Amino acid sequence: MNKLKTMIWNLQILKDTKGQDLIEYALMAGFVAVAAGAIMPGVSDNISQIFSKVASSLGAAAAQGS
C-alpha cells in the first residue's frame, strides 16, 4: 500500500507545472537583457556584471547545499 502511495505522489509531481512560469519569465528576462546589450553597447558591461554576480551566487549556493 505504501508503494502505491509513493507511485501516486511521483505521478502528481510529474504533472505539476507551477514552476513553468518562473522558467518562462527567466528566459524572457534573459532575452531582454541580451537585446538591450545589443542595442545599447554601454549597457552590456553592466549586464555582464549582473550575470556574473548571479552566477557566482548560484555557484556558492550550490556548493553550500551539497
C-alpha positions as CSV (number, residue, x, y, z in Angstrom):
1,M,0.0,0.0,0.0
2,N,2.8,2.4,0.8
3,K,4.4,1.7,-2.6
4,L,1.1,2.7,-4.3
5,K,1.0,6.0,-2.4
6,T,4.6,6.7,-3.4
7,M,3.8,6.0,-7.1
8,I,0.8,8.3,-6.9
9,W,2.9,11.0,-5.3
10,N,5.5,10.7,-8.0
11,L,2.9,11.0,-10.8
12,Q,1.4,14.1,-9.2
13,I,4.9,15.7,-9.1
14,L,5.4,15.0,-12.8
15,K,2.1,16.7,-13.7
16,D,2.9,19.8,-11.6
17,T,3.5,22.8,-13.9
18,K,3.8,25.6,-11.4
19,G,7.5,26.1,-12.0
20,Q,7.0,26.5,-15.7
21,D,6.0,30.2,-15.4
22,L,9.2,31.0,-13.5
23,I,11.3,29.5,-16.2
24,E,9.5,31.4,-18.9
25,Y,9.9,34.7,-17.0
26,A,13.7,34.0,-16.5
27,L,14.1,33.2,-20.2
28,M,12.2,36.4,-21.2
29,A,14.4,38.5,-18.8
30,G,17.5,37.0,-20.3
31,F,16.3,37.7,-23.8
32,V,15.5,41.4,-22.9
33,A,19.0,41.7,-21.3
34,V,20.7,40.3,-24.5
35,A,18.6,42.6,-26.7
36,A,19.4,45.6,-24.6
37,G,23.1,44.8,-24.7
38,A,23.0,44.5,-28.5
39,I,21.1,47.8,-28.9
40,M,23.0,49.8,-26.3
41,P,26.6,48.8,-26.1
42,G,27.2,50.9,-22.9
43,V,24.7,48.7,-21.0
44,S,26.4,45.5,-22.0
45,D,29.1,45.8,-19.4
46,N,26.6,46.4,-16.6
47,I,24.5,43.4,-17.8
48,S,27.7,41.2,-17.9
49,Q,28.5,42.2,-14.3
50,I,25.0,41.4,-13.1
51,F,25.0,37.9,-14.8
52,S,28.5,37.3,-13.2
53,K,27.2,38.2,-9.8
54,V,24.1,35.9,-10.2
55,A,26.3,33.0,-11.5
56,S,28.7,33.3,-8.5
57,S,25.8,33.5,-6.1
58,L,24.2,30.4,-7.6
59,G,27.6,28.6,-7.5
60,A,28.1,29.4,-3.9
61,A,24.5,28.3,-3.0
62,A,25.1,25.0,-4.9
63,A,28.4,24.4,-3.1
64,Q,26.8,25.1,0.2
65,G,23.8,22.8,-0.5
66,S,25.8,19.7,-1.4
